[in-house]
């Protein structure tokens, strides 16, 4: 007779309860009706990189904010390519809270996100490109400025470029000056581009 595993019995479970938890038990507990159970299971799965796909799938359907946060925290701790791919999927979600949470999570994974950033910044969807620039705001990676310079040199969407210029106002160096001046010429009828590039160039000159 096959042994049927039951979801973890969570009440009164001592911390750290995940130390002896079985991956299959944790995955099963993600289906529990109690948010606390799902939250604890999601955190426990951070110890199992092979559960990344399960966490990503659960993230897409989880409705409780605290459980979703736990899933995102575990995906960030795992930080592998599969986790990043799952977070990228969230950038296309209609759920604003999920998108923003994914942007924040990706900002904490500079080494894992860097290999996909070029593709994100040239995505066919301008909204995804804007979200990708937003990721750069907290992505502590040496290529951030060069990625932003590439955006304002080549992106044809004014809102994407405006978002990139806003960030260059904070992180730009003299290396961005030529691209900023060229951007003004590409969008001569856009008052915000003129204002934002002027501000960025002023900050760079004063730095």
N, C-alpha and C positions, 0 to 999 in steps of 0.2 A: 504494500500500500504506500502510495506516494506521500511524502511529508509535505503538508501545506504550511507555508510560512505565513504567520500573522503579522500585521503591522506592529511596529514598536509600541510597547505600552509606556507612554510618556510621563504620566503623573508620577511625581516623587522620584523621578529618575535623577540620580546625582550628576553634578557637573564634574568633569566634562563627559557627558553621556555618550558623545560620539566616539570616544576613544575605543570602545569595544563594539560599536555598531557595525552591522553588516551592510554592505552596499545594497543588496537586494531588499533588505528591510527598510532602509532609508528611502529607496525609490518607491516602495509600496506605500510608505507613510506619506509621500507627496499627494496621495489620493484621499487622505483622511479629510473628513469634513471640518475638523477644527483647525483654524488658521495657525494656532500655536504649534500643533503637530507638524503641519506642513513647513512652518518656518524653521523649526528645529531640524527637520529632515534636510531642508535645503542647505542649512549651514553645515550639517554633517557631511554632505556630499562634496564639500570643498576638499576633503581628503582623498577624493576619488576622481582623478582626471578622466578616467574612462567613463564617468557618468556625465560628461559635458553635454552630450546630445540630449540626455534626459532633462538636464537643467534648462537647456535652451528651449526644448519643447514645452516644458512646464511654464517657463517665463511668458511664452506667447499666449497662454490661456489663464494665467493666474490673475485674479481680480482683487485680492487683498494686498494693500500697499505694503504692509510689513513683510509679507511673504515674498512679494516681488523684490523688495530691497534685499532680503536674505539671499535670494537666488542670484541677484546681480553681484552681491558681495562675494559669493562663492565662485561665480564665473570670473570675477576680477582676480581672486586669489589663484585660481587655476591658471588663467592667463595664457592659454595655448591658442593656436590658430583656430581651432574649432570654436572656442569661446568667442574670439573676435568675430568670426563669421556670423555667429548667432547675434552678436550685438549689432553688426552691420544690418542684419535683417530688420532689427528694431527701428532703424533710421527710416524705413519705408512704411512704418506702421501709422495708422490714422490716430492712434492713441498718443496724445501729446505728452502725457506724463511718462509713458514708456519710452518715447523717443528721447526726452530730456534726461531720463535716468541712464539710458544707453550712452548718450553723449558724455555724461559725467563719468560713467564707468570706463569708457574708452580713453578718456583723458588721463587715467591712471595706469595705462598700459603702453607707454611709449615704444618700447622695443617690439611688442607684439603688433601694435597698430601701424608702425612705420612701413612695413612691407605692403600694406594695402592702401596707404594714404594717397599715392599717386592715382590709383584707380578711382578712389572716392572723389577726389578733387576734379576728376574729368568725367564723372558719371553723367549719363544722359539727362537725369532729373536735376534741375537747378536747385530744388529744395534739398536734395541729398548733398549737393555741393556746398550749400550754405551750412547745413548741419556739420559737414566735414570741417569747414572753417571754424565752426564753434568748438569742435573737438580740439583744434590746435590751440585754443585759448588756454587750456590747462595742460596740454601735452608738452611735457618738459623734454624736448628733443632738439638736438642741434640743428636740424634741418627745417625747423618751423618757419624761419624767415624766408628761406629759399622757396619753400612751398607756397607761401603767401605771395612772393614776388612772381612766381609762375602763374598764380591765379590772376593777378592784376595785369599781367602781360598778355594772357591768352584767352581768358574767359569772356564770352560775348554777352553775358547776362549782367546788367547793371547792378542788380541787388546782390549777386555773388561778389562782385568786385567791391561794392560798398562795404560788405561785411568784412572782406579781407583788409580793406584800407583801415577800418576801425581798429582791427587788431594790430596792424602795422604801426598805428599811432602809439601803441604801447610797447611793441617789441622791435620796431624798425631801426635799422642802422643806416649809415651812409650808403651801404650796398643797395638799399631800396630806393634811393633818390631818383635814379634815372627811370625806373619803372613807374614810379609815382608821377613824375612829370609827363611821361608818355600816356599814362591813363587819362590825364586831363584832356589830352588831344583826342583820345578815342571817344570820349563822352563830353563833347563841348557844351551840349545843351542841358546837362544834368547839374543843377545847383548843388545837390548834396555831394556829388563826386568832387566838384570844385572846392567846396568847403572842407571836406574830409581830407583830401590830398594836401590842401594848404596847411591844415592842422598837423598832419603827419610830417610834412616837410619842415614845419616850424619846430616841432618837437625834436626831430633828428638834428636840426641845426643847433639847437640849444643844448643837446646832450653832451 
